[in-house]
């Protein structure tokens, strides 16, 4: 896969996802943490796996958390370091370059969908291994059925100018969707970005958590619906 958006163009990533409601996502996760964990002053460590350009980590730092953010792409980590004083590290699941335990372990924005079924199991185990007693593990999934076998063109405004992304999503087999994109930058350049996302059976994800002695709640996309119903957008909260 040519995941050039992550590997080479973190500024384009920020422009394409500038409308993403990071505030609401962090607020939802913190509300679940408060419900499930009795935190004291020394229980405020958060691990963000697949931290990207650091938007979630920045907001957790503003809430007083000690944050470690991990991403496999050095370009994303370098950009994240310009946004906050969280501890950002280059690393790849399931071998996380971190020590100790965390009250919150978060795999945000389809991180687990970049992994096949075996990779998900190993990666959730890695997250659970760094979960403090009574801590909360959060991950999410967007069903590929929402996109279908289709193409779309969207524009995104930024301080540098207009980005445009032409995306074709199609069934790649084995429960995966392939995203082929052509991204045009404000300076008239363009690049190709390709990645694969797996649709995991929610029951399988819950089963993995069960093996790890974690109980799971399902929610809609970072809101308070305890039963998302159609399972198109699902957030899993485990502890």
Secondary structure in CASP SS format (residue, H / E / C, confidence):
PFRMAT SS
TARGET T0000
AUTHOR 0000-0000-0000
METHOD secondary structure of the structure
MODEL  1
X C 1.00
X C 1.00
X C 1.00
X H 1.00
X H 1.00
X H 1.00
X H 1.00
X H 1.00
X C 1.00
X H 1.00
X H 1.00
X H 1.00
X H 1.00
X H 1.00
X H 1.00
X H 1.00
X C 1.00
X C 1.00
X C 1.00
X C 1.00
X C 1.00
X H 1.00
X H 1.00
X H 1.00
X H 1.00
X H 1.00
X H 1.00
X H 1.00
X H 1.00
X H 1.00
X H 1.00
X H 1.00
X H 1.00
X H 1.00
X H 1.00
X H 1.00
X C 1.00
X C 1.00
X C 1.00
X C 1.00
X C 1.00
X C 1.00
X C 1.00
X C 1.00
X E 1.00
X E 1.00
X E 1.00
X E 1.00
X E 1.00
X C 1.00
X C 1.00
X C 1.00
X C 1.00
X C 1.00
X H 1.00
X H 1.00
X H 1.00
X H 1.00
X H 1.00
X H 1.00
X H 1.00
X H 1.00
X C 1.00
X C 1.00
X C 1.00
X E 1.00
X E 1.00
X E 1.00
X E 1.00
X E 1.00
X E 1.00
X C 1.00
X C 1.00
X H 1.00
X H 1.00
X H 1.00
X H 1.00
X H 1.00
X H 1.00
X H 1.00
X C 1.00
X C 1.00
X C 1.00
X C 1.00
X C 1.00
X C 1.00
X E 1.00
X E 1.00
X E 1.00
X E 1.00
X C 1.00
X E 1.00
X C 1.00
X C 1.00
X E 1.00
X C 1.00
X C 1.00
X C 1.00
X C 1.00
X C 1.00
X C 1.00
X E 1.00
X E 1.00
X E 1.00
X E 1.00
X E 1.00
X E 1.00
X C 1.00
X C 1.00
X C 1.00
X H 1.00
X H 1.00
X H 1.00
X H 1.00
X C 1.00
X C 1.00
X H 1.00
X H 1.00
X H 1.00
X H 1.00
X H 1.00
X H 1.00
X H 1.00
X H 1.00
X H 1.00
X H 1.00
X H 1.00
X H 1.00
X H 1.00
X C 1.00
X E 1.00
X E 1.00
X E 1.00
X E 1.00
X E 1.00
X E 1.00
X E 1.00
X E 1.00
X E 1.00
X E 1.00
X E 1.00
X E 1.00
X C 1.00
X H 1.00
X H 1.00
X H 1.00
X C 1.00
X C 1.00
X C 1.00
X E 1.00
X E 1.00
X E 1.00
X E 1.00
X E 1.00
X E 1.00
X E 1.00
X E 1.00
X E 1.00
X C 1.00
X C 1.00
X E 1.00
X E 1.00
X E 1.00
X E 1.00
X E 1.00
X E 1.00
X E 1.00
X E 1.00
X E 1.00
X E 1.00
X E 1.00
X E 1.00
X E 1.00
X C 1.00
X C 1.00
X E 1.00
X E 1.00
X E 1.00
X E 1.00
X E 1.00
X E 1.00
X E 1.00
X E 1.00
X E 1.00
X C 1.00
X C 1.00
X C 1.00
X C 1.00
X C 1.00
X E 1.00
X E 1.00
X E 1.00
X E 1.00
X E 1.00
X E 1.00
X E 1.00
X E 1.00
X E 1.00
X C 1.00
X C 1.00
X C 1.00
X H 1.00
X H 1.00
X H 1.00
X H 1.00
X H 1.00
X H 1.00
X H 1.00
X H 1.00
X H 1.00
X H 1.00
X C 1.00
X C 1.00
X C 1.00
X C 1.00
X E 1.00
X E 1.00
X E 1.00
X E 1.00
X C 1.00
X C 1.00
X C 1.00
X C 1.00
X C 1.00
X C 1.00
X C 1.00
X C 1.00
X C 1.00
X C 1.00
X C 1.00
X C 1.00
X C 1.00
X E 1.00
X E 1.00
X E 1.00
X E 1.00
X E 1.00
X E 1.00
X C 1.00
END
